[in-house]
Amino acid sequence: MVDVSHISDAAFFDVMKKSQAPVIASHSSARAICKHDRNMSDDMIKQLAENGGVIQLCLLDDYVKEPDTTTQRYAEQQRLMKIYRSEYATMNGQQKAAFEKEWQEMKKLPKQLPTVADLVDHVDHIVKLVGVDYVGIGSDFDGGGGLADCADVRQFPNITYELLKRGYKTKDIKKIWGGNFLRVWKDVEKVAGKLGKE
């Protein structure tokens, strides 16, 4: 499967022009709900749906809800990210160790995480935009983050509870929890089989 999560917008639209099979965004969210350049715009989501693909929502906090830019943690993280981008590659071992220590200290500062309700706002938006057949859950827990009430897979049922609270039917929840992804997988296998015979 072709995965379009976190590629540039221009690259995404190039993929849409070229792909003969549905594609996935394995861990992206809706830019209309959280303005992050790694999230997908409404135009991108519409094209993904037209392609028959699926956007699997990312549970990384900064992709679910925009961070509070007034906090000490945010300011310190921005300062350290600037150093990381411009200097880290050329640092010696001692300097890198000092930087890593500062990074760990920054992570101890309080941070208010988004909630499952914030995540399901993305589901609602995508469903209203293109329908329930094109949205799923992708997590991206290995990248850190998480939600205040969904820190790891043990708390995944909280997402189901929120979907039920908002009136989603069992058949649609099944689609969100993997049915849509499996549909894309099967469609990709069909296209691959046809291309293999050409």
Contacts in CASP RR format, 6 or more apart in sequence:
PFRMAT RR
TARGET T0000
AUTHOR 0000-0000-0000
METHOD contacts of the structure
MODEL  1
MVDVSHISDAAFFDVMKKSQAPVIASHSSARAICKHDRNMSDDMIKQLAE
NGGVIQLCLLDDYVKEPDTTTQRYAEQQRLMKIYRSEYATMNGQQKAAFE
KEWQEMKKLPKQLPTVADLVDHVDHIVKLVGVDYVGIGSDFDGGGGLADC
ADVRQFPNITYELLKRGYKTKDIKKIWGGNFLRVWKDVEKVAGKLGKE
1 21 0 8 1.000
1 23 0 8 1.000
1 24 0 8 1.000
1 184 0 8 1.000
1 185 0 8 1.000
1 188 0 8 1.000
2 15 0 8 1.000
2 19 0 8 1.000
2 21 0 8 1.000
2 23 0 8 1.000
2 24 0 8 1.000
3 23 0 8 1.000
3 24 0 8 1.000
3 25 0 8 1.000
3 26 0 8 1.000
4 11 0 8 1.000
4 12 0 8 1.000
4 15 0 8 1.000
4 23 0 8 1.000
4 24 0 8 1.000
4 25 0 8 1.000
4 28 0 8 1.000
4 48 0 8 1.000
5 24 0 8 1.000
5 25 0 8 1.000
5 26 0 8 1.000
5 27 0 8 1.000
5 28 0 8 1.000
5 38 0 8 1.000
5 56 0 8 1.000
5 58 0 8 1.000
6 27 0 8 1.000
6 28 0 8 1.000
6 38 0 8 1.000
7 15 0 8 1.000
9 41 0 8 1.000
9 44 0 8 1.000
12 40 0 8 1.000
12 44 0 8 1.000
12 47 0 8 1.000
13 44 0 8 1.000
13 47 0 8 1.000
15 23 0 8 1.000
16 23 0 8 1.000
16 47 0 8 1.000
16 48 0 8 1.000
16 51 0 8 1.000
19 51 0 8 1.000
20 191 0 8 1.000
20 195 0 8 1.000
21 187 0 8 1.000
21 188 0 8 1.000
21 191 0 8 1.000
21 192 0 8 1.000
22 51 0 8 1.000
22 52 0 8 1.000
22 53 0 8 1.000
22 54 0 8 1.000
22 184 0 8 1.000
22 187 0 8 1.000
22 188 0 8 1.000
23 48 0 8 1.000
23 51 0 8 1.000
23 53 0 8 1.000
23 184 0 8 1.000
24 53 0 8 1.000
24 54 0 8 1.000
24 55 0 8 1.000
24 56 0 8 1.000
24 181 0 8 1.000
24 184 0 8 1.000
25 40 0 8 1.000
25 48 0 8 1.000
25 54 0 8 1.000
25 55 0 8 1.000
25 56 0 8 1.000
26 56 0 8 1.000
26 138 0 8 1.000
27 56 0 8 1.000
27 57 0 8 1.000
27 58 0 8 1.000
27 60 0 8 1.000
27 138 0 8 1.000
27 139 0 8 1.000
27 140 0 8 1.000
28 38 0 8 1.000
28 39 0 8 1.000
28 40 0 8 1.000
28 55 0 8 1.000
28 56 0 8 1.000
28 57 0 8 1.000
28 58 0 8 1.000
28 63 0 8 1.000
29 36 0 8 1.000
29 39 0 8 1.000
29 40 0 8 1.000
29 55 0 8 1.000
29 57 0 8 1.000
29 58 0 8 1.000
29 63 0 8 1.000
29 64 0 8 1.000
29 119 0 8 1.000
29 122 0 8 1.000
30 39 0 8 1.000
30 40 0 8 1.000
30 42 0 8 1.000
30 45 0 8 1.000
30 55 0 8 1.000
30 122 0 8 1.000
30 125 0 8 1.000
30 126 0 8 1.000
31 37 0 8 1.000
31 39 0 8 1.000
31 40 0 8 1.000
31 41 0 8 1.000
31 42 0 8 1.000
31 44 0 8 1.000
32 41 0 8 1.000
32 42 0 8 1.000
32 125 0 8 1.000
33 39 0 8 1.000
33 64 0 8 1.000
33 65 0 8 1.000
33 121 0 8 1.000
33 122 0 8 1.000
33 125 0 8 1.000
34 62 0 8 1.000
34 63 0 8 1.000
34 64 0 8 1.000
34 65 0 8 1.000
34 66 0 8 1.000
34 122 0 8 1.000
35 66 0 8 1.000
36 62 0 8 1.000
36 63 0 8 1.000
36 66 0 8 1.000
38 58 0 8 1.000
38 63 0 8 1.000
39 58 0 8 1.000
39 63 0 8 1.000
40 48 0 8 1.000
40 55 0 8 1.000
42 129 0 8 1.000
45 55 0 8 1.000
45 126 0 8 1.000
45 129 0 8 1.000
45 130 0 8 1.000
45 134 0 8 1.000
46 129 0 8 1.000
46 130 0 8 1.000
48 54 0 8 1.000
48 55 0 8 1.000
48 130 0 8 1.000
48 134 0 8 1.000
49 129 0 8 1.000
49 130 0 8 1.000
49 131 0 8 1.000
49 133 0 8 1.000
49 134 0 8 1.000
52 134 0 8 1.000
52 184 0 8 1.000
52 187 0 8 1.000
53 134 0 8 1.000
53 180 0 8 1.000
53 184 0 8 1.000
54 133 0 8 1.000
54 134 0 8 1.000
54 135 0 8 1.000
54 136 0 8 1.000
54 180 0 8 1.000
54 181 0 8 1.000
54 183 0 8 1.000
54 184 0 8 1.000
55 126 0 8 1.000
55 134 0 8 1.000
55 135 0 8 1.000
55 136 0 8 1.000
56 136 0 8 1.000
56 137 0 8 1.000
56 138 0 8 1.000
56 181 0 8 1.000
57 64 0 8 1.000
57 119 0 8 1.000
57 122 0 8 1.000
57 123 0 8 1.000
57 135 0 8 1.000
57 136 0 8 1.000
57 137 0 8 1.000
57 138 0 8 1.000
58 64 0 8 1.000
58 138 0 8 1.000
58 139 0 8 1.000
58 140 0 8 1.000
59 119 0 8 1.000
59 137 0 8 1.000
59 138 0 8 1.000
59 139 0 8 1.000
59 140 0 8 1.000
59 141 0 8 1.000
59 145 0 8 1.000
59 146 0 8 1.000
59 147 0 8 1.000
59 150 0 8 1.000
60 140 0 8 1.000
60 143 0 8 1.000
60 144 0 8 1.000
60 145 0 8 1.000
60 146 0 8 1.000
61 67 0 8 1.000
61 111 0 8 1.000
61 113 0 8 1.000
61 114 0 8 1.000
61 145 0 8 1.000
61 146 0 8 1.000
61 147 0 8 1.000
62 145 0 8 1.000
63 140 0 8 1.000
64 114 0 8 1.000
64 118 0 8 1.000
64 119 0 8 1.000
64 122 0 8 1.000
64 146 0 8 1.000
64 147 0 8 1.000
65 114 0 8 1.000
65 118 0 8 1.000
67 74 0 8 1.000
67 111 0 8 1.000
68 74 0 8 1.000
68 112 0 8 1.000
71 109 0 8 1.000
71 110 0 8 1.000
71 111 0 8 1.000
72 109 0 8 1.000
73 106 0 8 1.000
73 109 0 8 1.000
73 110 0 8 1.000
73 111 0 8 1.000
76 106 0 8 1.000
76 109 0 8 1.000
77 106 0 8 1.000
80 99 0 8 1.000
80 102 0 8 1.000
80 103 0 8 1.000
80 106 0 8 1.000
83 99 0 8 1.000
84 99 0 8 1.000
88 96 0 8 1.000
88 99 0 8 1.000
91 99 0 8 1.000
112 148 0 8 1.000
113 145 0 8 1.000
113 146 0 8 1.000
113 147 0 8 1.000
113 148 0 8 1.000
114 147 0 8 1.000
114 148 0 8 1.000
115 147 0 8 1.000
115 148 0 8 1.000
115 149 0 8 1.000
116 147 0 8 1.000
116 149 0 8 1.000
116 150 0 8 1.000
116 158 0 8 1.000
116 159 0 8 1.000
116 161 0 8 1.000
116 162 0 8 1.000
117 162 0 8 1.000
118 147 0 8 1.000
119 147 0 8 1.000
119 150 0 8 1.000
119 159 0 8 1.000
119 162 0 8 1.000
120 159 0 8 1.000
120 162 0 8 1.000
120 163 0 8 1.000
120 166 0 8 1.000
123 135 0 8 1.000
123 136 0 8 1.000
123 163 0 8 1.000
123 176 0 8 1.000
124 166 0 8 1.000
126 134 0 8 1.000
126 135 0 8 1.000
127 135 0 8 1.000
132 168 0 8 1.000
132 172 0 8 1.000
132 175 0 8 1.000
132 176 0 8 1.000
132 180 0 8 1.000
133 175 0 8 1.000
133 180 0 8 1.000
133 183 0 8 1.000
134 180 0 8 1.000
135 176 0 8 1.000
135 180 0 8 1.000
136 175 0 8 1.000
136 176 0 8 1.000
136 177 0 8 1.000
136 178 0 8 1.000
136 180 0 8 1.000
136 181 0 8 1.000
137 156 0 8 1.000
137 159 0 8 1.000
137 176 0 8 1.000
137 177 0 8 1.000
137 178 0 8 1.000
139 153 0 8 1.000
141 152 0 8 1.000
141 153 0 8 1.000
146 152 0 8 1.000
149 155 0 8 1.000
149 158 0 8 1.000
150 156 0 8 1.000
150 158 0 8 1.000
150 159 0 8 1.000
160 173 0 8 1.000
160 177 0 8 1.000
163 172 0 8 1.000
163 173 0 8 1.000
163 176 0 8 1.000
164 173 0 8 1.000
168 176 0 8 1.000
END
